[in-house]
């Protein structure tokens, strides 16, 4: 290699570690695929879960998954390439983050899908997007109401509330004729063992893609047991654009309140992911403009997504971890990852293949994800001293939230909207109780 080639090589390497850098496709593509592998399962699984609860047809399930991939790609591009900048607000953070369909909303979406339909979720999502937009514009004033103790309690409640979903899936899905059969449990446990083994003993791509590899392994075992039906794949189209307003949009007050509260919480929670990204890869905290732009972009993109059937999105922590570990922050790398997601979403046959994954495989893979969500909440909680006051806040909030949900018949004498908001998902009630207790209980004197 001559001197000129050596200089070009060094410049290309530096481009990977510069947000505005332009590394070659050869350098960018493997790193982009790494991001896709880390998030694609988490990106489509919420749609699969919600589609199952809503009782969607195979065709509509494919459309919901397709929208999840395409809208995740578009919201990621909005964050990477802010397109409106004024002195009052910016749309997009301009930070190296990936966006995808969030598990944080799954408990509430399951409740809404069971009582109403997908259109009601999308209507509530529009209201939630407006709330996120307001939070982004007033982030300095609102941020003080959501310290790590509160956001940690919320995240912990989300993780706990998702455990029954994972267990039911491991058993084959509650609506399945062979629910609880030994085959379902065997496939689920094999999947879980693969994921756990790779998480703890794998290195590099084996660890980053542990969930994907676990699903592939479980899928192969399920094939051997004859548990996979490919009939829907043959009927799916090769290329198809997302269908705007396919599911329609409905506004139901109690659903709007339930998702609206979650959007407010997750808007503040996004500060953690933005901060982790900048501190881990840029050795600095995000600016107020970046935080406000990121949350405003989060709100506007979710409003837009609702019209195309894309469920609520949020920043993806696993991709934040990749950025912090590799220090690769070039938006070209993440932009290529978004392009791959979009291409996958425009191919219904790919989305249709995802719907053939047996529930037991999904359950075995996602239970570790849900456990990770709960433990992330616990880590946030323990960043503050666990004195009597703080343990009261967390303990009572989780106890009331989980308790009322598990005994939802206790609200039978109340109007239906009360049950929808407070009795279907523990997250909303736990959030409200945690905020009220944190504001009213006296601070511990140092």
C-alpha positions, 0 to 999 in steps of 0.5 A: 500500500502506497502513502496515498492509499494509506491516507485514504484508508485512515480517512475512511476509518475516521469516517466511521467515528464521525456522525457526518462521516461517509465510510465506504459501502464495504465498511458500512454494510456489515455494521449496518447488518449488525444493527438490523440483526440486533433489532429486527425480531424486537421490531416485528414481535409486538405486531405479531402479539397484537395481531394475535390478540386482535384476531387479525387474518393472515393477510392483515397480520402481514400488513401490520408487520410490513408497516412495522418495518417500513415505519421503523425505517422512516422514523429512524431516518427522521432522527438521523436526518433532521429535516426542519430546524427553527429557533423554536423547535427541531424535528429529529435528534441528529444522533446515531439512534435506531427506532423500532416498534416498542414493547413498552406499549404492548400491555396496553395495546393488548388490552385495547386490541382485546376490547376494541380493535387495531383502529382504536390503538392507532387513534390513541397513538395519534393522541399519544404522539401529540402528547409526546410533541408537547413534552418535547417542546417543554422538556426542561419544565417536565423533566423534573417530574420523572427522575430515574426512580419514576421511570425505573418503576414504569419500566420495571412494571412493563417487564413484569406485565409482559411475563404472562404473555411470554409464558402463554406463548411458550405453551403455544398461545392461549387460543391454540388447540394444543396449548400446553403440550410437551412439544410446545414447551420443548421447542420453547425451552430449546429456544430459550437455552440457545438465546441464554447460552449465546448471551453469556458465552457468545462473542461478537455477532453471535452475542448481538444476534442471540435472539435471532439465532435462538429463533432460527434454532427453535424454528428448525426444531418446530419444522421437525415437529411439523409445527410450521405452515407455509401456505400463507407465504405462497399467497403473499405478494413479492412487492407491496407498498404500505396501505394507508388507513387500511385498519382505519382510525378510531378515537376511544377516550379511555384508550387515548388516556391509557396510551397518552400516559405511556407516551409521556413517560416514554418521551422522558425515558427517551432522554436516557437512550439519547444520553447513553448514546452520546456519553457512550460514543461521543463523550458528552451529554446531549444538548437541549436542542438534540433532546427536544428535537428527538422527542418532537420527532418521536411524537410527529413520526408516531402520528404519521405512522398511525395513518399507515398502520405502524404501531408506536415506535421508540428508541432501541436500547440494544442498538444504543449498546452497539453504538456505545460499544463500537463507537461507530456513529456514522449516520450513513451506517445507521441509514443503511440499516434503516434502508434494509429494514424498509426493503424488508417491509416492502416485501410481503413474502418476508413479512409472511414468513415471520407470521409462520414462526410458532408462538412457542418459539417467540415465547422462548425467545422473548421471555429473556427480552422481557426479563431484561426490560424488568431488570433495566427498570430495576437498575434505574430504580437503584441509581437512587438510594433505596431508603424507606421513602423510595422503597415505599414509592416503588413498592406501592406503585408496583403492588397497586398496578400489578394487584389491580390488574390481576384482580380486574374484576374488583373494578366491576362496579365502575364504568367500563372506561375505568377498567380500560385505563386502570384494570387492563395494564398495570403500567398506567396505574403504577405510573400514576401512583409512583408520580403522586407518591414521589411528589407528596412523600417528604424527601429523606433528610441527608 
